[in-house]
Amino acid sequence: QVQLVQSGAEVKKPGASVKVSCKASGYTFTGYFIHWVRQAPGQGLEWMGGINPTSGGTNYAQNFQGRVTMTRDTSISTAYMELSRLRSDDTAVYYCARGDVVSIDYWGQGTLVTVSS
Amino acid sequence: QSVLTQPPSVSGAPGQRVTISCTGSSSNIGAGYDVHWYQQLPGTAPKLLIYGNSNRPSGVPDRFSGSKSGTSASLAITGLQAEDEADYYCQSYDSSLSAVLFGGGTKLTVL
């Protein structure tokens, strides 16, 4: 069965960076796009961008351009999302999700990132 | 403010039917991009509920149905059950933004 298992919760100080991992199993990793979506406390879903695991090509949402970097390691079927220059309003649950370029089918369990001084 | 507009909340009594709308524009839903719906139970990750406007993944009850017309889409839930109480999100793609879009989400309360 398709599984996306994310790394554990993180606590970071303002200005720092965070890197979240997403290990895929149960399907061919290079056959599907990996999206990153975040959800601030009590808020809705916000798409951050995505990566084509085959080519490594990325598409970042305008709001995150210059602060987010998405990468992958096909040898271990794992995708990564790094967000830099963290602010308090980056406190959120970060999800990885599988799909094609325009849609999502399976979601990871989420990773809580807390930004606090 | 989301590009895809959903009502913040809807409610209904057990057994009733409710609908949740999702309104977009000519660069997303109106451009022919499919609409997908996700259900998010409290404290859990979203789950795909409807894909390709009106298709249900295996395991999703047929009480859930989706439709699309023009620049809008709708999710209908019939025979409401207490376990349907959740947040529901629509999703599409915008060609002008080259971005995946989510609606702002709708909280369903079962009275």
Interface residues (C-beta under 8 A of the other chain):
Chain A: H35 V37 G44 L45 E46 W47 G50 N59 A61 Q62 Y95 V101 V102 S103 I104 D105 Y106 W107 G108 Q109 G110
Chain B: S2 Y33 D34 H36 Y38 A45 P46 K47 L48 Y51 P57 D87 Y89 Q91 S92 Y93 L97 S98 A99 V100 L101 F102 G103 G104 G105
